[in-house]
Each structure stands twice: as structure tokens, then as C-alpha cells.
Amino acid sequence: MQPTPLVTLNQAGIQVSGKWLVKDVSFSVAPGEIVTLIGPNGSGKSTTAKLALGILKPSQGQATRRAGLRVAYVPQQLAIDWTLPLNVSQFLQLTGALSREEIHDAVDACGLQSPLDAEVRTLSGGEFQRVLLARAIAKQPELLVLDEPVQGVDFAGENALYQLISEIRDALNCGILLISHDLHVVMAQTDRVLCLNGHVCCSGTPTAVAASEEFQTLFGLRAENQLAVYTHHHDHEHASTGAIQPCEDHHVG
Amino acid sequence: MWDDFLIRALFAGLGVALIAGPLGCFVIWRRLAYFGDTLSHGALLGVALALLFEVHVTAAVFVLSALIALSLLWLQRHASISSDALLGLLSHSALAIGLVVLAFMTWVRVDLLGLLFGDILAVSWLDVGLIWFGALAALGFLGIMWTSLFASTVNRELAEAEGLKPERAELLLMLLLAAIIAVAIKIVGVLLITSLLIIPAAAARRFAPGPVWMAGLASGLGMLAVTGGLLGSMTYDTPTGPSIVVMALILFLVSLTPIASRIQHRIRHAKIAD
């Protein structure tokens, strides 16, 4: 029997000044499930996540969350300005006070190296991503939304972070909505992949999506070789050639 | 030398500085300095309108500032105008219209210099009472909304996603800014209000080991600037409002020296010890 989904998008779309950012997106995230959104830049991954979170209201379709859902969100852009004196411990308690134990558990789980009174601003990219993750899991969310959580992290760190995300899922049994532009690194942990390009291009298990024609058209040659070579240039010419074939018949319902 | 009017001035200034501290921090964190300027310049128009329609000046300024603040908030959210240019346009237009309207009203005698640079020595005990009542109420509201307001200052979408209500907190901040501008006109005048918000908060930044500390220290430094400015203006016979701002600036310059980081260090260690 399927547990009640934490969040469900039903044919959701959003239109801003006459232009559809995303359209006809349907999926749901159940407890203990990792759903990954992939797609080229500007394909509406972050917009879809914001629809799921309720930050944006759909202009078409529905986005529903379970009542009283505990949500944690790691946004794509989060810069701490110089004018803000904020140390790790204060940052972890940004949206609510935590007990000393909760702080230590989150810090240990994420393998934070910096002291709690270190200013967040001074941390390295990888360490800052861990702080963001620690903040998100400290409040024991039921739904965790991660928007490109591996930015500014080197390859080894990236693998470690994805490993960590999957451990978090096992420990908290929370649903995770993950946004990534790299399918190959997240493959092992992800239950379901949605390939977006303004709409759902294709979806399914990571292997099925990687093998699908739509995915290969969208990501080009790199997708075919994805398990062989790691390239750091995610958004190359294939995304903007206009040769993308929408495949309406592959929508998930 | 402490005459009654001086004591009134001191208490009025301390009350405004108390609430200007935390509000000033939010002005800095959210980059609202220019926004504050626009509101305070608009306040002059509020004074002119109050005199024209013979209503209470502080109340009129509060209502007008609040209206300007809310419409700016709406414009920034919904129109794709560069807010920098928009604020510049509104700020100086409001100031100019205010001055023109005042000039037309030949039947009222207006102390223009007092409006522009403050007339703290003219406050009454009623003013003092109102300022303290308002400041304490504002502190209470800020305390209640702190988490929501601060989290949305760091990242609005994060705050909204995690169930805090950024809109409510931002609305409160706008109303409090309008209120402090309405009362601070008497203290430092239309042209210097933003400095009372920004300079103590900027000075506090280098001493503070955390956001709440920064808000508290900004209050303290603002109070120090008010006291020092009043004393200085008595001793050297200088205008009081500008003297307070100069004193605040001196405190800011001190914060740039190594003394500040030493104090920050000490606060941090005292905190770890307990």
C-alpha cells in the first residue's frame, strides 16, 4: 500500500507575463522517497520546486502539501552579506530554536568541521553546503527540498554529499525532492527522475531515463557517455540548439 | 547645566535611539538605506499636508510614510522598474513638493531649519511619553516577529517555504519604519533621520558576535551618540541634530579600529564561558 504523498503536483504550471515557465507537471513525493529533477538551465527545475513548496502559486493545476507538513528547504542561492554577523550555531537556528543536542546531532550527521562560533561568511563552499544541509535536517523535516546542493563543491565532495543525502533519507525517512543538473552522480540513490524542459520530458527510474531518447536529445552526447567521463560543463550547446523534441506522451499522471 | 528642556531632549533622543538600533540593523541588512531616505523626505510633504489640513503633524507624517512604504513595497514586487531609480525619483520629488507646498502657505510660519535638521530641544513631556510608549511597543512587536523577520532577511523563500510568514513581518517592518520617521523628525530632522538608523547599526556590526547582539549594541551606541551629541551641542553651541549625527559617526570610526574586534572577541569568549 502506498503511503500518503507528502506533496503532490497535479498538471501544475505557472505563467508569468504571458510566458509559461513550466507547464503540466505532475509528480508526488512519498515519505522515504528521493525524487530528482533534472534538465538544462532555464528548464524550470527551481520553479517546479517552488511550486511544490508553495512559494509560487500555480496558475494552472494544483500543488498540494499534506496538512502540517514539516518542510526544510535548501535554496539555490543563499549569500550571507558582510553586514550580517552570523555564526554557524545562529545560522542553524535561523527558522527556529534548537536544543544543544539537536545542533550536535545535525553537525555530526553532516560531518561539519568548523566550530559552532565560526562566522558563516568565512566558510569554504563545501563547508557552507554542509552547514546548509545541517540546518535543513536539524529540524527533522518530513519533506526536504534541495536545490542544487552541490554547488561550489569539488567532485569528491559532491559524491560525499550525495552519499550524505541518501543517509539522511534513511535516518529520517523523509521525502526528498532533489534538483540537480547531473544525472550520473545521483543515479544510485534516486528512486525517480523527472527530466524537465519547460514540461516533463520523460520520467521514471534513473536507468530508464538515462536510456530514453528524449533524455539523450536533451543532454546530447554527454548523456550517452555519462558513466564514463565526468565533465564539469553541464550546460553546453545541445541545450540551446532548439533541436529538442517535446514528448507529450511521456507525461506522468 | 541640565535644564528641564535638556532632560526632555535627552529622554526623547534616548527613546528614539533605543528603537532605531534594531530597526537600523534591518535597514542595513535588507539594503533599505535609500528606501529610508525616500520615506523621510516624503515626511516633509506629510508635515506640509498636516499644516494645510490642520491635522496632527506626527500622525499625518506616520500615515503618509506608511502609505509611501506600502506602495513602494508593492511597486518593487510587481513592477519591473529599477528600484534605485524609482526611489531617487520619489525621494527628491517628495522633498521638493513638500518645500513648494510649505512656501505656498504664507499664513503659517514654519521653522524650516527645524524640520530639515531637527529641533530636539523643543520636545514636550507628552512627546517624550509618546516616544517611549511607541519605542517599547515597537520593541515588543519586533521581539515577537524576530525569527520570521530575520529569517526572511537572510532568505525570503527559505523563510516562506519553512512556514514563517515573511509578508506579515515585512509589513510590520514598514509600519515601524514609518513610525520612527514620524517621531524622529523632531529629533534629527528630515535630512538626517536615516543616519540615526544606519550609523549606530553600522558601528555595532564590528563589535557584534551575532544579529541580536548587533541590534542591542546599535541601540546602546545610538544612545551614546544622543547623549554625547547633546552635551557637545551645549558645550560648543552647535546645532543639536547634526551634533548627534557627528557623534554617531565618531563611534562608527572607533568601530573601525582594532578596539572593535577585541571587544567582539571578548564578548564571544564571555559567552562560551557561561
Interface residues (C-beta under 8 A of the other chain):
Chain A: K50 L53 G54 I55 V71 A72 Y73 P75 L78 I80 D81 T83 L84 P85 L86 N87 Q90 L94 T95 G96 D117 K139 V145
Chain B: I28 W29 T147 F150 A151 T153 V154 N155 E157 L158 A159 E160 A161 E162 G163 L164 A202 R205 A208 P209 G210 P211 W213 M214 R268 I272
